[in-house]
Amino acid sequence: MCVASPVLATASIMDVGEDSPLKDLDGSGVVIAVADTGIDMDHSCFRNSSLEVGAPGLEHRKIVHLNDTVDDWDTQGHQQFRHGTHIAGILACDQLDGDSSMRSLSHGARLVVQDIVDSSGWVVPEDVTSLLAESSRHGAVINSWSWGDNTVNYTERSSMIDKWTIENPWSLIFVAPGNTGNTMLEPSNAYNVVSVVASDSNQNGSLWSGNSHGPDVNERRGTFIAAPGMSIVSAKADGTKLGMNNESYAMTGTSMAAPMAASFTALLQELIQTEYGYTPSAPLLRAMLASSGEGLIGGDPDSMQGYGRPSLESLENGFIVHDSYAVDDWVGLIQSRGEVIEQLIANPWNGSGAAGPFLSENESWSKLYQPIPGEDVEVVMSYNARPGGYQIDDLRLIVTTSDGRFAVDDQMSNSGYSQLYYGSFTEPLQMNSSNETTVMIRLPASQLEDVEWVSVEVVAKDLHEGLNVGYLGIEGTKVGFGMIATGLQNLTQNTPPEITIIEGPVGGENYTENFSLVLNISDEESDGYVVAIRLNNSNYSVELSDCAVVLEYPSNISCEVDIVRDLIPRPVNREDWKFEVIVVDDNSSIWTGSEMSVYISNNFSIYWTSPLIDNPEDSPSVDLDDRVEQNRALVWGIIGVVLGVIVAAGVLFRGFERRVLDSVPPPFGEEE
C-alpha cells in the first residue's frame, strides 16, 4: 500500500514549538507493535549502539520483542522488501547517525516487531487476534498494520479485530485503507480500528489523491483521521544483517500515513501516562486523536478526511479527560482472563477495579464544567462496538448549558459548530443518532459568553441485550467510554475565607474597661461573607452583636469590647477568656457550598473592678470557683441589652444560612 517518491518531507506539521508545554513528548514509555515485512535491526535507527546490534528483549534500545516465527529480518528479495523497516522507522527511529529527517515523532518509543513476510510472500495469520494477543502481552496498546486484502467487504478478519477490541479495550489498531482512490479495503473497515488516509505535510494541507476512503460498506464514515503520508523520509533497509547502515529514503502512500498517525498517538499515550498515571484505553486514545484533528477540507468530520490531520497544538492549552477503563495494571488484568480471544470471551470482566462508569441501557454519566472565557468548547466521546452481526450500541453525547440550551453529538450546522437547541423545542434523545462510535460536539466561544457552567452527559440510549448481565464484552450488557474536552475547566472549588489577626489579646492580663480585636478578612474567590465574634470561657459564651458584620469585599474589622456593656452582669474576672471568630462566605454556585473559617485565640485574663465598689484592691485575685457579686441594679439595667445582642446574633446567622445555603438555584431552569 505504498509507492516510492523522490521528494523529502517530514511530519513536523503535527508537532509543537519550543515554547509549548507539550514539546518534550517523544513517546518515551510507550511500546508500539508493528506487523509487517520485518526490520533491519542493524540500521542506525534501531541497533543498540554504533558497534552492536543487540538481541531483542527488555534491555534492547528499541526492540523489546521480535516475532521471527515466519522470518527474522527485512530480507532482501522478499515481497515489499524494505517496507517494514521504513514503517518501523516512522514509528520509533532514533538514529545514532545519518539523516536527521528520518527521526520519528515518537523516537522515544520502543517496538514489538512481528515479521509476517517470507520468501512466499505475506503470511498473515488466519486468526489475526494472535498478533494482538502477542502485542498486549508485551505492553503494546498501539498496533500498526499497513496491509490488507483487495476487497471492500467486511471480512472475517474485520470481525476478529472487533471481537478482540470489544473484549480488550487496551488494543488500538491503525490500518492503511489502501491506495485505490476508491472505497477503503479491509480490514480498515473494522468498527474499532483507526483508518488513516494520507495528506501532504504542508501547513494548509491537502489530501493525497490515491487514498482509499470512506464511506465503507457498512455505511459508516470509515476514514478516521488523515496523517502525512506523502514523501515520508524513514529508514532504508540494506538487506544485510551486519551492514550497520544508516541510509534513508522517502515513500508515499497510506502505508506511511497509518504509522505516522500511530506515532502521533504514542505521544498522546505518553501524555496520559505522565499526567494521570495510567495507560489510556483505545476509546480514550481515539477520542483524543479525533479532538486533535484539524480539518483540511472543512471543519466537519467526513468520509474523505475523517477528523482531519492531528496536531499537538490542538491540546497544548489544556484538556480534560475521562476514561472508564482507567486501571493500574491493564496487562495483568488481560492475562488474568486468558490471553487468547476464546479465553477472554469465556471469562468476561465486569469492570471491577476500573474508574468506570460502565453504563447499562438507560443509565447515564454527567459532570459539570466551566467554559474557559474566549475559547471554543469541543467534547469528543468514543466507545468500542461489537463485531458485525450485532447491533451497534447507541451511546449519546449531550452538552447542556446553564441557560437551558443543549447540543447533541454529530448534529453540526453549516458553520462547523453544533446546533444549540432549547428544551422547549425538543428533547435531546429524540434527535437522530448516527451509527458512529466516536462522536463530537463543538460550541463557539461567542455562544458561551454568559454561560456559568456546562453539563457533559453520556447516555446509554440503546444497548445489546447480552447474555452476561452486568458484564462488558461481546455478550455483556454494559459499555464504557473515553471522553476528552477542550475549552472547559474543572469547576472552581470554593476556599474558606482567610482570617488574619492584626491586634488583640493573645494571652496575659487585661485591667482596662475596654479592649479590642482587630482582624483582616480576605477571600480568594472575592465572595461576600458574614463575620460573628464571641467571647467564650468554660462556662458560657457572649455574642458580641456590635462586631457582627456582613461585607462584600476584603476588609479590616475592629471589634471593641466594653466590659460593662458587653459582659456585665456575668462574672467577669476569669483567666480562661477566649475570642472566637466565625467567618462564613456567601458562595452560591450549584457545584459548591459556603465555606467557614474559625479563629480561636489563646486564653487571656480579665481583672475588672466595678466603679461602684468604694475600696478596690490594687491587684484583685481571681478565683474561678467564686463568683463576684455585682451591683444588682446595674445587672438588671443592662440585661435587656445583653439579651438583644444574643437575639441579634442569632438572627444574623439564621438569615445568612437562609440566604446562602437555602437559595441555591437548581441546575436546569424550566422554559416558559
N, C-alpha and C positions, 0 to 999 in steps of 0.2 A: 504494500500500500504506500509506496514512495517512489519518487523519481529523482534522478540526480539534477543538480543545478549548480552552476559555477559561481553564483553570486553569494557573497557573505552577508550574514545578518545575525543579530543577537536577540535575546529575549528581554533586554533591559527595559522594554516598554512596560513590563509587569512589575518592575522593581520600584524602589523609592529613593529619594535623595538622601544625602548625608545628614540632613537635619531631622529626618523622620525618626520617630520613636521605634519604628519597625526596621530600621536599617541594619540591625545586627542579625536578623533572621537568615539562616543559611541551611536549615534542615537538620541541624545537629540533634541527635537523639531520636531520629526517625529512621525506620527501616522500610525500604521500598522493594517490592517484589517485581521482577521483570521476567516474563516468559517469552523467549524469542530465539534467535539463531545462535545464542551463546555469547561469550565475551572473550575478548583478547586480554587476558589478565595481566600480561606483561606490559601493557600500554601505560604510559606516564599517568593517565587519569586514574588508574586502579592499583598498580603494583604497590607493594609495601614501602619500598624505598628505591632510590636510584639504582641500587645494585641487587635488590632482592624482589622476586615476585611474591613470595609468601604463599602459605596454604590457606584456603578459605576457612573461616572459623571466627569465633568471637573476638580473637585477638588480631584479625586481619584489619588493615586500614580501611578497606572498602567492602569486602565481600564476606558477609557473615555466614553464608551457606551457598554452595554450588550443587545443584541437582544435575549430575552427569550421567544419569541412567540412560539417556539417549545419546548424548555426546558430551565432551568435556571442554570444548573450545569453540570459538567462532572460526570454524575450519574452512580454509581456502578450498574452493571447488564445490562446497555445499550450496544449496539453493539460497539465494539472497545473502551470500557471504558479505560480511561487514554490517549487515542490518542491525543485529543485536548489539554489537559494540557501539555503534552510533547512538542507538536508543539508550543504552546504559550510560553513555556519556552525558546525554541530555538530562538524565535522572540524577547523576551523582558525580560527574567528573570534577576532580580536584587535582589538576595536573601538577606533577613535580617539575616538569619543564615543557616547553613547547608553546603553541599558540594560546595566548590567554583568552581569546574569544571563545574557546571551547569549554571554559569553566561553566559548570552547571549553576543555575539559580539556586539549587539546593545542594551545593557542593559539600555541605557538612553531613549529608545523609549517607547511609550505607545500604547495601544491596543483598537481596536474596535472588540469585540468578538461576533460572530454570531453562536449561538448554533443550529445546524441543525440535531441533532440526538435525538430521544426519544425512548420510550420502543418498538416501532415498527421498529426501525432502522433508516437509513439515510432518512431524509425528505428534500431533496434538492428542492428548489422552481422550479416550471416548468419554470418560467422566471427568470433565474439567474441574469439578469440585475438589479433585485430588490435588490440583495445583493450589487452590485456595486454602485447603487444609494445611498444606505444607508451609505456605507463606504465613498463615496465622500462627503456626507452631513456633515460628522464628520471630514473631512480634511485628509482622508487616500488616498494616491496615490497608495501605495503598498498593494496588496492583496495576501494572501497565501492560496492556495487550494490544499490539499493533498487528493484528491478523484476524482472519475470519473467512467464511465461505462466500462464494459468489452467488448468494441468494438473499432476497429481501424478506424471506419468511421468518416468522418467529419459530425458531427450531427447538429441538430437544436441548441443545446446548444453551440457548437463551433461557429456557425453563430451568435448567440446572443452576444457572447463575442466580436466578431469582429465588429458587429454593434455598440455596446456600445463604444468600444475604438476608432473607427473612428470618432464618434461624441464627445467623451470626451477624449481628448489626455492626461489628467492627471489621467489615470487609467491604472495600470500595474498589471497583474495577473501572479503569479508564480504557476505553476501547476506541480504536480508529474505525470510522464508519465506512471507509473506502474512498477511492479516487475516481468514481464513475461519472460524477457530475449529476447523478440522478438519486433515486431513493437509497437510503442507507442500507448497508448489508448487515447480516447477523454476525456476531452476537451483540452488535451495538444497539439493537432494538430491544434488548432485555430491559425490563422496567426499572431496575435499580442501579444500572450502570451509569457512567458519565461518558456520553458520546461526544467526541471533540472534533470539530471542524477546524480547518487551517485558515489562518489570516496572515497578512504580512506583518512586519514589525515597525511600520510607520506610526507616527504619532496619531494621525487621524484614523488610519487603519482601514483596510478593506479585506473582504473575504476572497479566498482562492477560488477560482472558477471550477477547479476539478473536484471540489468537495462532494462526496455523497452526503445527503442531508435528509432531514425530515420533511413532512410528516412521515412516520413509519407505518407499517402495515396494520398496526394496532390503532391507527387514527389518533396517535399521541404526537406531541411536538417532536419527540425523538432527539433532536440535537439539544445538548445541554449547555455547551459552552464553546467558545472559539478561543484558540490559542495560536501564537506564532508557529507556523509550520512551513513557511516558505524560506528557502535558502538558510536552513539552520546549520550552524557550524558545530561539529562534535567530533568525537574520537574516530580515527580511521584504523581499522584492524589491518595488520600486515600478514596474517596467516601463519606466523611462526610463534613458537612458544618462548623463545628466548631472544626475541629481537630487541626488546627494551625500547620500542619505538615511541614516538611522541607526535605522530602526524595527525592532521585534522582534515576534514573536508565538509562540504555542505550538501544537504539533501532537502527535498521538498515533498510534502505530502501529509495526509492525515496521520501517517505513521509517526511523524515528527511532532505533530500537534498534540497527540494523546500523551506522550511522556512529558511534553512541555507543561501541560495542564496538571499532570501528576506531580511534577517537580514543584510547581507553584503551590499545590495543595499540601505538599510536605512542609512548607513554611507555615501554613495555617495550622497543621497538626502540631508543629513545634510551638507555635504561639499559645495554643490552648494548654499544652503540656507544661509550658513555662509559667503561664499566668494563673492557671487554675489547678494544676497538679494532677490531672487525669488525662487519659488518651481519649480524644473525641471519637464519637461513633461516626459511621458513614453518613447517617442522616444529618448530623451537625456539620460535617465537612461539606456535604452537598449544599446545605443552606448557606454556609459561609462562602463557598465558591460562587454561588448564584448572586449573593449580595455584593461580592467584589466585582461582578461583571459590569462592564461599561459598553453600552450599545454601540455598534459600528454602523448599523443601518436603521437607526431609530431607537427609541428608548424601551420599547416593549420586548419581552422575550418572544421569540418566534422560531419557526422551524428551520430557518436558514442559519441563524447565529446563536440560537439559544438565548442565554442571558448576556451575550456579548463577550468581550475579552476581559479577563480578570486583571485587576491591578491592586497592589497593596495600598495604594493611595486612597482607595475607597474605604479602608478600615483604619487609617492612621489617626483619625480624630476620635477614635474610641468606639466601642460597641458593647452590647450586652448579649450574652448567650444563655441558653438553657438546653441541657442535654438530658433527656430522660434516662439514657443509658450510662451516665457517669458512674463508674465503679473504680475501685482501687486496683484491681488486677483482672483485666479482661481476658488475658491469655489463660490464666489459671481457671477462670470461670468456664471458658470454652472447653478446656481439657477435662474439667470435671464432668462434663456432659458427654464426652466422647469426641474424638477429633474428626470423624467422617460424617457425612451428611445423614446416613441412616441412623447413627447413634444420636445425633443432635435431635432428629425428629422423634426418636423413641424416648428421649429424656428432655422434655420441654422445660423451659425456665419460666418462672412466674414473676421475674423482675426483682426478686429479693436481693438486697444489698446495693441496689442502684438508686439514683436520685429520684427517679420517677418524675411525674406520674405516668402510669400506663393506663390508658383510657379504655373503658368498656363503652358499648354503644349508649349514646345519650349522656355520657359523662363529659365534663369539660374541665379545663385548667385556665386560670386567668391571673393576671398580675397587673398592678398599676405602675406606671412610669411617668416621668415628667418630660415634656418636649424640651430640647435644647434650643433656646431662642436663636432664630435666624437659620436653623438647619432643617433641611427636608428630613422627613421620617421614612425609613424603609424597614419593613419587617418581612423576613423570609422564614418559612416553616417547611420542613421536609420529613418524610417518613418512608419506610420501605413498603413495597407492595408484595402480595402473594404472587406466585407464578401464574402464567396463563392457564385458563380453565377455572380460576377463582375470580370472583368479583373484585374490583379494585376498591379497597376500603375508602370511605369518604370522610376525611378529616378536614374541617373548615377552619380557616384563619379569619378572625374578626377583630378589627380595631375600633373601639368606641371612644369618643372624645367627651370631655367633661360638659360640653354644651349640648349633648344629646344627639350628636351625629355618629354615623358608623360607616365603615368601609369593609368590604368582603374581598377575599382573595381572588386575584386574577380578573377583577372587574375594572379594567383600565379604560380611561377615556382617551380621546384623541390627543390630549395634552401630554400623555405619557404618565399621568398620575391616576390613582384610584379614584373612582367616583364616590363622593360622600353623600349619604342619604340621611334623612330624618326618620325616626322611629314611626312617625305618623304616616309615612309614605309606604313602608313595607317592613317586613321582618327579615333580619339577616339570613336566617336559614331557609327562607323562601327564594333567595337568589339562586340562579343557576350555578351548578358546580361543574368544573372540568374534570377530566379523568387524569389530571396531572397530580403527581405526589410531591412535587416541590412547587410551592405557591408563594406569591408575593403581594404585599400591599405597600404602596408608595404614596405619601402625602406631602404636599408642598408646604414650606415654612409659612407662606403667606396665608394659608388656611388655618394655621395653628397659633396665631399671634395672641389670642385671648384665651387659649386653652390651658387650663391649670394642670390637667393630667389626661393621660390616655390609658385605656384598658386594653391589653393584648390578651386575646382569648383563643384557645384551640378547643374545638367542639368535635367529638366523635359522633357524627350525624348518622352514619350507616356503616356497620362493620359486618364481616362474615360471621355467621353463627357456627363457629368451630366446635369440634368435639371436646377440646381441652378447655373447659370453662375456667377462667381465672388465669390462663397462661398466655404467653406470647407464642409466636411461631406460626407455621402454616395452618395448623388446626387450633390455634388459640383464639381467644375472644377479646384480647387486649392488644393495644398498639401504642408504642412510644414514638417520640418525635425529637427532632433537633430544631432549635429556633435561634435566629440572630436578629438583633435590632440595631440600627444606626440612627442617629439623631434623637435618641432617647437617653435618659439617665435614670438611675435609681432614685426613688423619692428621697428628698432631703429629710433626714431624721432630726427631730427636734432635740436640741440640747438644753439642759437646765440653765436657768439664769445663774449668773456668777455674782457672789456676794463678796465684796472686799471691805474689810473693816479699816477705817481711817483713824478713828479715835474712839476711845471708850474704856471702861474699866476692864482690865484683863486679870484681875486678882489684887488682893490687898484690901485697904480700908477706904471708906468714904465718910467724911464728917459733915459735909455740907447738906443744905436742904435741897439742892438741885444737882443733878449730874446728867450726862448725855452720852449717846452713842451716835457716832457719825459713820455712815457706810456708803459704799457705791454699789449700784446695781447695774449690771450690763447683761445683754442677751445677744448671742451670736446671730440669731435669726431676726433681731430687732422686733420681737414680739412685744406687745404690751404686757404688763404684769401688775399684780397686786402684792402689796407688802403688809404684813402684820407683825407686830412686835409684842412680846410678852416679857414680863419679869416672873421668873419661877424660883421656887425653893422646894424643899422636900415636902412641904405641907400644902401649898396652894400656888395658884398662878394668878397673875394680874394682867388683864388685857390692857394695853396702852392704846386706847382708841385714837388719841390725838396723833399717834405715829403711824396709823394705818393709812396707806395711800394707794391710789390706782394711777399708773403712769403709762405713757405710750413710748417712752424714749429713755435711754440710759440717763441716770441722774445720781447725784449725791443726795442722801437723805439724812437729816438730823433729827434724832429722837430725844427731846428734852424731857427729863423726869423730874417732877416736883413731888417731893415726898408727901407733903400734906394733901395735895390734890389727888395724887395717883395711888398712894399706898395706905394712908390712914383710912379706916380705923384698924387695919390689920396690924399685928405685931411686926414691927419694922426691924428692930435690932437683931440681926442674924448674920451668920458668917457664910451662909450657903445660897446666896442670891446668884442667879444666872440670867443673862439676857438670852432670849430665844427669838430668832428672826426667821420668818417663813415667807418665801417668795414663790409665787405660782405664776407661770407665764400664760398668756392668752393665745395659744396656738390652736386654730380652729380647722385645720385641714382634715380631710376624711381619712388619711392614712396614718395619722399620728395624733397623740393626745397632749394635753398640757403636761409640763414638767415642773417639778417642785424642787427647790433648794432650801436647806435648813442650816442655820448657823447657831451654835450654842456656845456661849462664852465660858471662860473659866469662872470658878467661884470668886465672888468678892463680898466684902462685908459692908454693912451699913450700920453706923453708930449715930443715932439721932436722938436729940433731947427735945422734948416738947417745950415750946416757949412759955407754956402755962405753968411749968414747974419752976418754983422760986429759986431753989439752990441746986442747979445742975452740977454734977460731978465733972471734973476736968476730962476724965477718960473713963467713960462708963464701961462696965463689964457686960459681957454678953453671955447669957445662959440660954441655950436653945430649948431647955425644958421649962423655963419660966416665961410667962407671958407678961409683958409690961402693960400695966393698967393705964390706958389712955383716957384723956378727958372725954366723958360720955357726951357732953354737949357738942363737942367738935365732931365726934363719931357720927352722931345722928344728923348733924348738919350737912355732912358731905356724903352720906351713904347713898343718897339719890344719884349723885354724880357718878359714883363708882358703878352702881347698877347700870346707869346709862352707858358707861364705857363698855361694859361687858355685852350689853344688848347690841350696841352699835357694831362691835367687832364681829359678833355672831352674824348679824345681818349682812355685813360686808362679805364674809366668807361664803354664806349661803347664796348671796346674789351673784358672786363671782362664779361659783360652781354651776349655777343655773345658766349663766351667760356663756361660760367657756366650755363646760363639759356636756351640757344637755342640748345645745343648739347646733350641734354638728349636722350639716345638711346631708341628705342621702346622696349616693354617688350618681344616681340617674334621676333627672327630673322629668316628670311626665309632660308631654306636649299638650298644649291647649287644643 
